[in-house]
Amino acid sequence: MDFTLSPEVELIRQQVRDFVASELLPLESRADFYDAHENISDVYLQALRQKAKSQGLWAFQMPIERGGRGLNHVGMAAVYEEAARSPFGPVVFNIAPPDDGNMQVLNKVLKTEALKQRWLQPLIDGKVRSAFAMTEPKGCGSDPSLTYTRAEKIGNNWRITGRKWFITGAEGAQTFILIARTSDDERKGLTAFLFDADQPGWRIERRIPIMGPEEHGGHCELVFDGLEIPDEHRLLEVGDGLKLTQIRLGPARLTHCMRWLGLSKRCLEVAADYIRTRESFGMTLAEHEGVQWMLGAAAMDIHIGRLLTMQAAWSLDQGSFARKEVSMAKVHVADTLHKAADTAIQLLGARGYSKDTLVEWVYRYARQARLVDGASEIHKMVLSRSYLAEGQDFFRWG
């Protein structure tokens, strides 16, 4: 593949970089910039979103006719990485999870313009937030087939009973995608639905406290005790719930990688600025061989992650599901994010462990990367199965 970005993508990438540098980075040191959950406060968010929209830096992943920029996955990889130089960039540009993945899947599977206007367009416009309700306390996580939340057909409606948890962004979300069991068939037993937060028959049981900073809306436990969803708000066909998760989660895993690479680069950027001037034993830290080894190894891992991510993005753009490529990128970049933050803290010393830089924020955030959208061990298992099935073809070019 050719790694040269098109002139259009390169222009957007540079515009995003400039916006983050001028509009976001100066605000990160302000105490009032953060909400109670260590995310960007709503006052700042709305103002920055208006600025981004006015400059055409909005919803890069969505079609131009719907108000986005129509980038393919390769373009997204370059632009998302720049956006995430600040961890608050993605939400400013409306490319943050879970809305990002939900918008992409709804754009693919909603059949009519009326349905897209009802469920998709408000997300693209930034008027509402969304959540993807799949994971369960005693059921599915990395394995969606273990779904126990049930959908029972009653007339033209589906009655939902069960429980979900660690549903990112649920508090304050308006639009929900729900995965529920409609039969005991091993492959066709799940179905996907849309519901609105204002519908009765469900509730948020709690917002689950976590060790790191939170996305807007947190990670919540939901209880369904009679929510009724009209059949016209079913996504795809009955029994296609697993298919929908595959359509959504593959590209969504890769967009995580794109954003995590931006955060990884930011950690090294902060550390590099420090070691260029900090002196120890008559020389700057940057002149010490041991420091060079640490910084060089982390930089190498970031670039390997970029190559894996870009290859997976290119494969998706060629029409492949890119399961192997996405899994390899997901495992490597999740590890790289933690390594980059850990290396930066070590190089920064006490300053890195303090809140004087953003690195400690990233370090606490990074631990989830090896868990979300499939634990690293699950992806390695998938890769092992592929290798055993394909043999040397596992390593084929193209």
Beta strands, then each sheet from edge to edge (+ up, - down):
strand 1: 130-133
strand 2: 150-154
strand 3: 157-168
strand 4: 175-181
strand 5: 190-196
strand 6: 202-207
strand 7: 219-230
strand 8: 234-235
strand 9: 279-280
strand 10: 283-284
sheet 1: 1+ 4+ 5- 8+
sheet 2: 2+ 3- 7+ 6-
sheet 3: 9+ 10-
end
